[in-house]
């Protein structure tokens, strides 16, 4: 059993792949063995998480997830924890494995009751209602159990998935359990790490329940970028040149933020080409930035971050940028301009040079001619659709940032938190991506590594210190 942390990469499998692997594992191990392993793993984790619990309440659904909970109840009973079980099953319709676990729980003396005990903070509640069987919004007794779990003073451990959370998308079907811990069994599911998954699943744990057998993954939970020491015999030209094209009137700060981020992320030289030519620069604290008029940029040798605070003015520059930039990050208003112009969309599709798109969900919706709700309903599918449409690497921002490119399984970024929900942090991310491109990373590497570093800075941000975009940009150094 492993806690899932950002220190390494993990394979992710959706519901179809998980069911395929489950069928193979059951065929290899024999009837009821997999459920016994799942129940034992759950009971062990429950004991580790709440060793001093005086009460354990387990809400068990009508299917195999409920069977896992019944099996865990049997072990906890043998270990002196005297769990109470609320079981929502029907013995006439019970699958053989779950029926066997029900019999074992009864034989062990587990107490079955419709009443939920009044749990305290040191106690434990276990969600064994639906797991991978989430298919529709909960109603009736099932919804009442979800509400009771969420209202409990005790932490909640969810078996496989918090009830109500979709394994493939990270979205909730109606009422959903908000767990403190989730033990994902057999596979790790993408929905645990994107969309609402991170809020609902809490700390994710993993038990494969078997050795060796696997199926191709549907996605990856990204790991940290490799450490790269700078050679002593290097110079500023070794790390490439970044140009930021943006900063329309009233938004010049966005271009400065992206440029400052690229500078502190290690770019050799950083140019700022502001579309607001009528004001002084805002970079007194970053004299290393070099200011140029947009026509002066030698785009063919630059990694360009285009669109940060670009306003409607950036659209006029996009034909040249799309045609000439050696590497390109399209962000913010540049993406909105592309979404509104079929000619720019064609130019983006025809680009042969490395390109990264960094939309937030609304910008992604505009590019897809869709809605934010539709994008958020299946973030992995939306990112894949954008990558296929424009032939580029796509970094779809949000909780569980998704990175993908045509022909490649998506990566979900494991770092970051709600402290990034403040103005300008997206501009900082665009600068990070551009710096990685300038230093020689592929577009895929640049997007994955920049997203990881960006989120990791927020995760390690000092308590009590405000996270602002300018401070975040400087912290990359």
C-alpha positions as CSV (number, residue, x, y, z in Angstrom):
1,X,0.0,0.0,0.0
2,X,1.4,3.4,-1.0
3,X,0.4,7.0,-0.3
4,X,0.2,8.9,-3.6
5,X,2.7,11.8,-3.5
6,X,4.1,14.1,-6.2
7,X,7.6,12.6,-5.8
8,X,7.1,10.1,-8.7
9,X,4.9,9.4,-11.7
10,X,2.0,7.0,-11.5
11,X,0.0,5.2,-14.2
12,X,-3.7,6.0,-14.3
13,X,-6.5,3.7,-15.6
14,X,-10.1,4.6,-16.3
15,X,-13.1,2.5,-15.5
16,X,-13.0,0.3,-18.6
17,X,-9.3,-0.5,-18.2
18,X,-9.9,-1.2,-14.5
19,X,-12.8,-3.6,-15.1
20,X,-10.6,-5.4,-17.7
21,X,-7.8,-5.8,-15.2
22,X,-10.3,-6.8,-12.5
23,X,-11.7,-9.6,-14.6
24,X,-8.2,-10.9,-15.3
25,X,-7.3,-10.7,-11.7
26,X,-10.4,-12.6,-10.6
27,X,-9.8,-15.3,-13.2
28,X,-6.2,-15.7,-12.0
29,X,-6.9,-15.6,-8.3
30,X,-10.2,-17.4,-8.1
31,X,-13.6,-16.4,-6.6
32,X,-13.7,-14.0,-3.7
33,X,-9.9,-13.7,-3.4
34,X,-9.8,-10.1,-4.7
35,X,-12.5,-8.9,-2.4
36,X,-10.8,-10.5,0.6
37,X,-7.6,-8.7,-0.3
38,X,-9.5,-5.4,-0.8
39,X,-11.2,-5.8,2.6
40,X,-8.0,-6.6,4.4
41,X,-6.2,-3.6,2.8
42,X,-9.1,-1.3,3.8
43,X,-9.1,-2.6,7.4
44,X,-5.3,-2.2,7.7
45,X,-5.4,1.3,6.5
46,X,-8.4,2.1,8.7
47,X,-6.5,0.9,11.7
48,X,-3.4,2.9,10.7
49,X,-5.4,6.1,10.2
50,X,-7.5,5.8,13.3
51,X,-5.7,3.6,15.8
52,X,-7.5,5.1,18.8
53,X,-11.0,5.1,17.3
54,X,-13.6,4.1,19.7
55,X,-16.2,3.8,17.0
56,X,-16.0,2.8,13.3
57,X,-19.1,3.2,11.1
58,X,-19.1,1.6,7.6
59,X,-21.7,2.6,5.0
60,X,-21.9,-0.4,2.6
61,X,-23.7,-0.3,-0.7
62,X,-25.5,-3.0,-2.6
63,X,-22.6,-4.1,-4.8
64,X,-19.0,-5.2,-4.7
65,X,-17.8,-2.0,-3.1
66,X,-20.2,-2.7,-0.3
67,X,-18.7,-6.2,-0.2
68,X,-15.2,-4.7,0.3
69,X,-16.6,-2.8,3.2
70,X,-18.2,-5.9,4.7
71,X,-14.9,-7.7,4.4
72,X,-13.1,-4.9,6.1
73,X,-15.8,-4.9,8.9
74,X,-15.1,-8.6,9.6
75,X,-11.4,-7.9,10.1
76,X,-12.0,-4.9,12.3
77,X,-14.4,-7.0,14.4
78,X,-11.7,-9.6,14.8
79,X,-9.3,-6.9,15.9
80,X,-11.6,-5.6,18.6
81,X,-12.8,-2.5,16.9
82,X,-16.5,-3.5,16.9
83,X,-17.5,-1.6,13.8
84,X,-21.2,-0.8,13.0
85,X,-22.4,-1.3,9.5
86,X,-25.2,0.3,7.6
87,X,-25.9,-2.1,4.7
88,X,-28.0,-1.1,1.7
89,X,-28.0,-4.4,-0.1
90,X,-30.6,-6.9,-1.1
91,X,-29.7,-10.5,-0.4
92,X,-31.8,-11.7,-3.3
93,X,-29.8,-9.7,-5.8
94,X,-26.3,-9.9,-4.2
95,X,-23.3,-11.0,-6.3
96,X,-21.6,-14.2,-5.0
97,X,-18.4,-12.4,-3.7
98,X,-20.4,-9.8,-1.8
99,X,-22.7,-12.5,-0.5
100,X,-19.7,-14.4,0.8
101,X,-18.4,-11.3,2.6
102,X,-21.8,-10.6,4.1
103,X,-21.8,-14.1,5.6
104,X,-18.3,-13.7,6.9
105,X,-19.2,-10.4,8.6
106,X,-22.3,-11.8,10.2
107,X,-20.3,-14.9,11.4
108,X,-17.8,-12.6,13.0
109,X,-20.5,-10.8,15.0
110,X,-20.5,-7.5,13.2
111,X,-23.3,-5.2,14.3
112,X,-25.7,-4.2,11.5
113,X,-27.8,-1.1,12.2
114,X,-29.7,1.6,10.3
115,X,-28.7,4.2,12.8
116,X,-25.4,6.1,12.4
117,X,-23.5,6.5,15.7
118,X,-22.5,9.9,16.9
119,X,-18.8,9.9,15.8
120,X,-16.1,12.0,17.3
121,X,-13.0,13.4,15.6
122,X,-10.8,10.4,16.7
123,X,-13.3,7.9,15.2
124,X,-13.6,6.8,11.6
125,X,-16.3,6.5,9.0
126,X,-15.8,4.4,5.9
127,X,-17.5,5.0,2.5
128,X,-18.1,1.6,0.9
129,X,-21.3,2.6,-1.0
130,X,-20.5,2.6,-4.7
131,X,-16.9,2.9,-5.6
132,X,-16.4,2.2,-9.4
133,X,-20.2,1.6,-9.6
134,X,-20.9,5.3,-9.6
135,X,-23.3,5.7,-12.6
136,X,-26.2,8.0,-11.6
137,X,-27.1,10.5,-8.9
138,X,-27.7,9.1,-5.5
139,X,-31.2,9.2,-4.1
140,X,-33.1,7.8,-1.1
141,X,-31.1,5.9,1.5
142,X,-27.9,6.2,-0.6
143,X,-28.1,10.0,-0.6
144,X,-28.9,9.9,3.2
145,X,-25.8,7.9,3.8
146,X,-23.7,10.4,1.8
147,X,-25.1,13.3,3.8
148,X,-24.4,11.4,7.1
149,X,-20.8,10.7,6.0
150,X,-20.3,14.4,5.1
151,X,-21.8,15.6,8.4
152,X,-19.8,13.3,10.6
153,X,-17.1,14.8,12.9
154,X,-15.0,11.8,12.1
155,X,-12.7,11.6,9.1
156,X,-14.0,9.5,6.1
157,X,-12.1,6.8,4.3
158,X,-13.5,6.1,0.9
159,X,-12.9,2.6,-0.7
160,X,-11.7,2.9,-4.3
161,X,-13.5,6.2,-5.0
162,X,-15.6,8.6,-3.0
163,X,-19.2,7.8,-3.7
164,X,-20.5,10.2,-6.4
165,X,-17.1,10.8,-8.0
166,X,-16.7,9.7,-11.7
167,X,-13.6,7.6,-12.1
168,X,-12.8,8.9,-15.6
169,X,-13.6,12.6,-15.4
170,X,-13.3,13.7,-11.8
171,X,-16.8,15.1,-11.8
172,X,-19.6,14.4,-9.3
173,X,-22.9,12.7,-10.2
174,X,-25.2,14.5,-7.8
175,X,-24.4,14.2,-4.0
176,X,-20.8,13.1,-3.4
177,X,-18.8,12.0,-0.4
178,X,-16.0,14.4,0.7
179,X,-13.4,12.0,2.0
180,X,-10.3,12.7,4.1
181,X,-8.6,9.6,2.6
182,X,-9.3,7.4,-0.4
183,X,-7.9,3.9,-0.9
184,X,-7.8,3.3,-4.6
185,X,-7.8,-0.5,-5.4
186,X,-6.3,-2.4,-8.3
187,X,-5.6,0.8,-10.3
188,X,-5.4,4.6,-9.8
189,X,-8.2,6.4,-11.5
190,X,-7.8,9.7,-13.4
191,X,-10.8,11.2,-11.7
192,X,-9.1,11.2,-8.3
193,X,-6.7,13.8,-9.5
194,X,-8.5,16.3,-11.7
195,X,-11.7,18.3,-11.6
196,X,-13.5,17.8,-8.3
197,X,-11.4,14.7,-7.5
198,X,-8.7,16.4,-5.5
199,X,-11.3,18.1,-3.2
200,X,-13.4,14.9,-2.8
201,X,-10.7,12.2,-2.5
202,X,-8.3,13.9,0.0
203,X,-5.1,11.9,0.5
204,X,-5.1,9.1,-2.0
205,X,-3.6,5.7,-1.2
206,X,-3.1,2.8,-3.6
207,X,-3.1,-1.0,-3.3
208,X,-2.7,-3.0,-6.5
209,X,-4.1,-6.2,-4.8
210,X,-1.8,-8.3,-7.1
211,X,1.6,-8.5,-8.5
212,X,2.7,-8.0,-12.1
213,X,-0.4,-7.9,-14.3
214,X,-1.4,-4.6,-15.8
215,X,-3.1,-3.1,-18.9
216,X,-2.1,0.0,-20.9
217,X,-2.7,3.2,-19.0
218,X,-5.2,5.9,-20.0
219,X,-3.2,8.7,-18.5
220,X,-0.3,9.5,-16.2
221,X,0.0,11.3,-12.9
222,X,3.1,13.4,-13.7
223,X,6.2,13.2,-11.6
224,X,8.8,15.8,-11.0
225,X,11.1,17.1,-13.7
226,X,14.7,15.7,-13.7
227,X,17.3,17.7,-11.9
228,X,19.6,19.5,-14.4
229,X,22.7,21.1,-13.2
230,X,24.1,23.9,-15.2
231,X,27.5,23.3,-16.8
232,X,30.2,25.6,-15.5
233,X,31.3,26.2,-19.1
234,X,27.9,27.7,-20.1
235,X,26.7,31.2,-20.8
236,X,23.4,33.1,-21.3
237,X,23.2,31.9,-24.8
238,X,23.1,28.3,-23.6
239,X,19.7,28.8,-22.1
240,X,17.9,30.6,-24.9
241,X,16.0,33.8,-25.5
242,X,12.4,34.4,-24.5
243,X,10.2,37.2,-25.8
244,X,6.8,38.2,-24.3
245,X,4.4,39.8,-26.6
246,X,1.4,41.3,-24.8
247,X,0.7,44.0,-22.3
248,X,-2.0,46.0,-24.1
249,X,-3.1,49.3,-22.5
250,X,-4.0,48.8,-18.9
251,X,-2.5,45.3,-18.9
252,X,1.2,45.8,-19.2
253,X,1.7,44.1,-15.8
254,X,0.7,40.8,-17.3
255,X,3.6,40.9,-19.8
256,X,6.0,41.9,-17.1
257,X,4.8,39.0,-14.9
258,X,5.4,36.5,-17.7
259,X,8.8,38.0,-18.6
260,X,9.9,38.0,-14.9
261,X,8.8,34.4,-14.6
262,X,10.8,33.4,-17.6
263,X,13.8,35.3,-16.3
264,X,13.7,33.6,-12.8
265,X,13.0,30.2,-14.4
266,X,16.4,30.4,-16.0
267,X,16.0,31.9,-19.5
268,X,19.2,33.4,-20.8
269,X,17.7,36.6,-22.0
270,X,14.2,37.9,-21.9
271,X,12.6,40.6,-24.1
272,X,9.3,42.4,-23.4
273,X,7.4,43.7,-26.4
274,X,4.5,45.6,-24.9
275,X,1.5,46.5,-27.1
276,X,1.1,49.6,-24.9
277,X,3.7,51.9,-26.2
278,X,2.5,54.9,-24.3
279,X,3.7,54.3,-20.7
280,X,6.9,53.7,-19.0
281,X,7.9,50.1,-18.1
282,X,6.9,48.5,-14.9
283,X,10.1,46.5,-14.4
284,X,12.1,48.7,-12.1
285,X,12.6,45.6,-9.9
286,X,13.8,43.5,-12.9
287,X,16.3,45.6,-14.8
288,X,17.5,42.5,-16.6
289,X,14.4,42.6,-18.8
290,X,15.0,44.1,-22.2
291,X,12.3,46.2,-23.8
292,X,11.6,46.1,-27.5
293,X,9.0,47.4,-29.9
294,X,7.0,44.4,-31.3
295,X,8.4,44.9,-34.9
296,X,11.9,44.6,-33.6
297,X,11.6,41.0,-32.4
298,X,13.6,38.4,-34.3
299,X,10.8,35.8,-33.9
300,X,12.6,33.1,-35.8
301,X,15.2,32.7,-32.9
302,X,12.9,33.3,-30.0
303,X,10.7,31.3,-27.7
304,X,7.6,33.6,-27.6
305,X,5.0,33.8,-25.0
306,X,2.2,35.6,-26.7
307,X,-1.1,36.9,-25.3
308,X,-0.4,37.8,-21.7
309,X,-2.5,40.9,-21.2
310,X,-2.6,41.2,-25.0
311,X,-6.2,42.5,-25.2
312,X,-7.7,42.8,-28.7
313,X,-4.5,44.4,-30.0
314,X,-2.7,41.1,-30.0
315,X,-4.8,39.7,-32.9
316,X,-3.0,41.9,-35.4
317,X,0.4,40.3,-34.5
318,X,-0.7,36.7,-34.5
319,X,-0.3,36.0,-38.3
320,X,3.4,36.9,-38.0
321,X,3.9,35.2,-34.7
322,X,2.3,32.0,-35.8
323,X,4.3,32.0,-39.0
324,X,7.7,32.9,-37.6
325,X,8.2,32.1,-33.9
326,X,10.7,29.4,-33.3
327,X,8.8,28.1,-30.2
328,X,5.5,29.5,-29.1
329,X,3.3,29.6,-26.0
330,X,-0.2,30.9,-26.7
331,X,-2.0,32.2,-23.7
332,X,-5.0,34.4,-22.7
333,X,-6.0,36.9,-25.3
334,X,-4.0,35.2,-28.0
335,X,-6.2,32.1,-27.5
336,X,-9.3,34.3,-27.6
337,X,-8.2,35.8,-30.8
338,X,-7.6,32.4,-32.4
339,X,-11.0,31.2,-31.2
340,X,-12.6,34.2,-33.0
341,X,-10.8,33.9,-36.3
342,X,-10.8,30.8,-38.6
343,X,-7.8,32.1,-40.5
344,X,-5.8,32.2,-37.3
345,X,-7.0,28.7,-36.5
346,X,-5.8,27.5,-39.8
347,X,-2.4,29.2,-39.3
348,X,-2.1,27.5,-35.9
349,X,-2.9,24.1,-37.4
350,X,-0.2,24.6,-40.1
351,X,2.5,25.5,-37.7
352,X,5.4,23.1,-37.8
353,X,7.3,24.6,-34.9
354,X,6.9,23.6,-31.2
355,X,3.7,25.1,-29.8
356,X,2.0,25.0,-26.4
357,X,-1.5,26.3,-25.7
358,X,-2.3,27.2,-22.1
359,X,-6.0,27.8,-21.8
360,X,-8.1,27.9,-18.7
361,X,-11.5,26.2,-19.1
362,X,-13.4,29.2,-20.5
363,X,-10.7,29.8,-23.2
364,X,-10.7,26.1,-24.0
365,X,-14.5,26.3,-24.4
366,X,-14.1,29.1,-26.8
367,X,-11.5,27.3,-28.9
368,X,-13.8,24.2,-29.0
369,X,-17.0,26.1,-29.7
370,X,-18.3,24.6,-26.5
371,X,-19.0,25.7,-22.9
372,X,-17.1,25.8,-19.7
373,X,-19.5,23.3,-18.2
374,X,-18.8,20.8,-21.1
375,X,-15.0,21.3,-20.7
376,X,-15.1,20.7,-17.0
377,X,-17.4,17.7,-17.4
378,X,-14.5,15.8,-19.0
379,X,-11.2,17.7,-18.8
380,X,-9.1,14.9,-20.3
381,X,-11.4,14.6,-23.3
382,X,-11.4,18.4,-23.8
383,X,-7.6,18.6,-23.7
384,X,-7.3,15.7,-26.2
385,X,-9.8,17.4,-28.5
386,X,-7.9,20.7,-28.5
387,X,-4.6,18.9,-29.1
388,X,-6.1,17.0,-32.1
389,X,-7.8,20.1,-33.5
390,X,-4.7,22.3,-33.5
391,X,-1.8,19.8,-33.6
392,X,-0.2,21.3,-30.5
393,X,0.6,20.5,-26.9
394,X,-2.3,21.6,-24.7
395,X,-1.9,22.6,-21.0
396,X,-5.5,22.8,-19.7
397,X,-5.3,24.8,-16.4
398,X,-7.4,24.1,-13.4
399,X,-7.4,21.6,-10.5
400,X,-5.4,18.7,-11.8
401,X,-3.9,20.5,-14.8
402,X,-4.0,18.3,-17.9
403,X,-1.2,18.2,-20.4
404,X,-1.6,16.3,-23.7
405,X,-0.5,16.2,-27.3
406,X,-1.8,14.3,-30.4
407,X,-1.2,10.6,-30.1
408,X,-0.1,10.7,-26.5
409,X,-1.9,9.7,-23.3
410,X,-2.6,12.8,-21.1
411,X,-0.6,13.7,-18.0
412,X,-2.3,15.1,-15.0
413,X,-0.2,17.5,-12.9
414,X,-0.2,16.6,-9.2
415,X,0.9,19.9,-7.7
416,X,-0.7,23.2,-6.9
417,X,-3.6,24.4,-4.7
418,X,-6.2,27.1,-4.4
419,X,-3.6,29.8,-3.5
420,X,-2.9,30.0,-7.2
421,X,-6.4,31.4,-7.7
422,X,-5.2,35.0,-7.9
423,X,-4.6,37.4,-10.8
424,X,-1.4,36.9,-12.8
425,X,-0.5,33.4,-11.9
426,X,-1.4,32.2,-15.4
427,X,0.9,34.7,-16.9
428,X,3.7,33.3,-14.6
429,X,3.0,29.8,-15.9
430,X,3.2,31.0,-19.5
431,X,6.6,32.5,-18.7
432,X,7.8,29.3,-17.1
433,X,6.8,27.3,-20.2
434,X,8.6,29.7,-22.5
435,X,11.8,29.4,-20.4
436,X,11.7,25.7,-20.7
437,X,11.2,25.9,-24.4
438,X,14.1,28.3,-24.8
439,X,16.4,26.0,-22.9
440,X,15.8,23.2,-25.3
441,X,12.9,21.2,-23.8
442,X,10.3,19.7,-26.1
443,X,6.9,21.3,-26.0
444,X,5.6,18.3,-24.0
445,X,8.5,18.5,-21.5
446,X,8.1,22.3,-21.2
447,X,4.4,22.1,-20.4
448,X,4.7,19.2,-17.9
449,X,7.8,20.5,-16.1
450,X,6.5,24.1,-16.0
451,X,3.1,23.0,-14.6
452,X,4.8,20.9,-11.9
453,X,7.2,23.6,-10.8
454,X,4.5,26.2,-10.8
455,X,2.2,24.1,-8.6
456,X,5.1,23.0,-6.3
457,X,5.9,26.5,-5.5
458,X,2.4,27.1,-4.3
459,X,2.5,23.8,-2.3
460,X,5.6,24.9,-0.4
461,X,4.6,28.5,0.0
462,X,5.3,29.8,3.5
463,X,2.3,29.9,5.8
464,X,1.2,33.4,6.5
465,X,2.9,34.9,3.4
466,X,0.6,36.1,0.7
467,X,1.0,34.4,-2.6
468,X,1.0,37.0,-5.4
469,X,1.9,36.4,-9.0
470,X,5.0,38.7,-8.8
471,X,6.3,36.9,-5.7
472,X,5.6,33.5,-7.4
473,X,7.6,34.5,-10.5
474,X,10.6,35.5,-8.3
475,X,10.4,32.3,-6.3
476,X,11.3,30.2,-9.3
477,X,14.9,31.2,-9.0
